[in-house]
Amino acid sequence: MGHRLWSILFLSVPIWGVGSIVWAIADMPGMERHWLPSNINDYGQVIDSLFNFILYLTGAIFIVVALVMFWFLWKYDAQDNVEPVKFVHGNHALELIWTLVPAVVLIFISFVQLNAWADQKTRRPILSAGSDGIVGTADDVLRPALVEVTGRQFEWRYRYAGKDGVIGTRDDVHAVSELVIPMDEDIVIAIKSEDVLHSFFLPNLRVKQDVVPGMKQYVWFRANQVGVYDIVCAELCGWGHYKMRGFLRVLPSQEDFDRWLQEAYEAQELSSYSPDEGEE
């Protein structure tokens, strides 16, 4: 009877694991808001769909494997099994099946995620078609970055393009910790690291990009809901990693953003002004 008790205890672990996930997905009392954060990105649904597909697929496989293991633990016990051990040669057909099936599943997932990867990593939003007038060709005019994000131990720094729309000029606006963007606009962000590996993660926008020193990368999204949301570093980057929490503030319109940017620029100029400058 002892081995059957252990079998039941073993089975309780996957039951609790699967039950906890179902509990969180259902958003029932005690597990409210423990599943995915709200998606506010027009392009984020494809990420959620891909995540759920892989979760349900691997979850079904996990349940089947757990039940098979439980059955073996329940049926075959050294104390109760009086039959001598039988050594048999491997089953080639079975080995072929459990090799090919995972391979086919992985290939299927790789094809399913191609568009999701392209939309998030290669198909950068454009301003207009190039001289040929055809969207999707090599001469398309890419949308420039609205802001440059620099990860450093231990904070996120932001550098906004000023009125000239170019980052790296005199009218840039600098900020720390809070990223401000307009709603319903395609936003392109340039990301780089000043020191070590970081990972720029916007959970509500389904955007996460590892930040590699010496390499500038780009991410893009289109926020569709006003509010304040978390920004975190998803890469352990040192003893102060916990300090790299920031905030994303989504403003209602481009006009609101332009107004905020102008006010930030004026405040920046005022804070850097010295009344002694120019005096002999």
RAMOLIN-V133834 format. One record per backbone hydrogen bond with DSSP energy under -0.5 kcal/mol. NH is the residue of the N-H (numbers start at 1). CO is the residue of the C=O. Records with the same first field share a line. If there is no record, write none. Layout:
NH->CO / CO
This chain:
5->1
6->2
7->3
8->4
9->5
10->6
11->7
12->8
13->9 / 10
14->10
15->11
16->12
17->13
18->14
19->15
20->16
21->17
22->18
23->19
24->20
25->21
26->22
27->24
28->23
31->28
34->31
40->38 / 204
42->222
44->41
47->44
48->44
49->45
50->46
51->47
52->48
53->49
54->50
55->51
56->52
57->53
58->54
59->55
60->56
61->57
62->58
63->59
64->60
65->61
66->62
67->63
68->64
69->65
70->66
71->67
72->68
73->69
74->70
75->71
76->72
77->75
81->77
82->80
87->85
88->86
92->90
95->91
96->92
97->93
98->94
99->95
100->96
101->97
103->99
104->100
105->101
106->102
107->103
108->104
109->105
110->106
111->107
112->108
113->109
114->111
117->113
118->114
119->115
120->116
121->117
122->118
123->118
124->122
127->141
128->141
130->134
133->130
135->133
137->134
140->137
141->128
142->140
143->125
146->188
147->188
148->159
149->147 / 190
150->157
151->149 / 192
152->155
154->152
155->152
157->150
158->175
159->148
160->173
161->146
162->166
165->162
169->166
172->169
173->160
175->158
177->156
178->176
179->177 / 247
181->249
183->251
184->223
185->182
187->185 / 221
188->186
189->219
190->147
191->217
192->149
193->212
194->151
195->151
198->211
200->209
201->199 / 232
202->207
203->201
205->202
206->202 / 203
207->202
209->200
211->198
212->210
214->193
215->212
217->191
219->189
221->187
224->40
227->250
229->248
231->246
232->201
234->199 / 232
237->235
241->238
243->240
244->241
246->231
247->177
248->229
249->179 / 247
250->227 / 248
251->181 / 249
257->253
258->254
259->255
260->256
261->257
262->258
263->259
264->260
265->261
266->262
267->263
268->264
269->265
270->266
271->267
272->268
273->269 / 270
277->274
279->276
